[in-house]
Amino acid sequence: MAAGNRAADTAYTELRRMIVGGELAPGARLAEVELSQALGLSRTPVREALQRLGADGLIEVLPHRGARVALWSESDIAEIFELRTQLEPYAAARAARIGVSEAVLDELRGLCGAMEAAAAEGELAQVAQLNSRFHAALIDASGNSRLPAMLTSVMHAPLILGTFHTYDPEGMARSMGHHREVVDAIAARDPQWAASVMRSHLRAAAAKISTSPREEE
């Protein structure tokens, strides 16, 4: 891999981590010069990383004003969760129906354990990142190659809104329990159970976001 590509990948990975983890808040301005200095990289790989993040739906490019972390309105959030509650229960059900390997189940359970440990330590940015990996791994487990592309831009929006920062201990425990239960349903090869748990999980998250204050633009 060329040095320029590695630098762009480094910039993309680090900026994505900062956005998904909440270090860069919704609406935060993203100046190439400042980001280059912070990351210790030239402006070219940072510019390429910003273009990739824009394609992912994680940032917005503003004409003549640079870029900023994406903001979502009430209607945006409603649309996002409408899509997710249609597609992710299907992914969970399909994974249960076709069956997955023990290695995949171990990966999903490992992510559950890592999330629970991070939540216990109050490492909420880490919880958000692991949550993203869990949902991506579950979608991959569905075996439907079109789903990841369809869900890329909507998978991360709720994380950027800092959902996990608003969870009380009961809500966090419920979310962690949903993850465990959907893996159990997939392991049991029970599509209806898997879909039902995932649907409940997403509805609970949507309800939490709808009642949480968000910063105005």
ABEGO torsion letter per residue (X at the ends): XBAAAAAAAAAAAAAAAAAAAGABBBGBBBBAAAAAAAAGBBAAAAAAAAAAAAAAGABBBBBGAEBBBBBBBAAAAAAAAAAAAAAAAAAAAAAAAAEBBAAAAAAAAAAAAAAAAAAAAGBAAAAAAAAAAAAAAAAAAAGBAAAAAAAAAAAAAAAAAGAAAABBAAAAAAAAAAAAAAAAAAAAGBAAAAAAAAAAAAAAAAAAAAABBBBBX
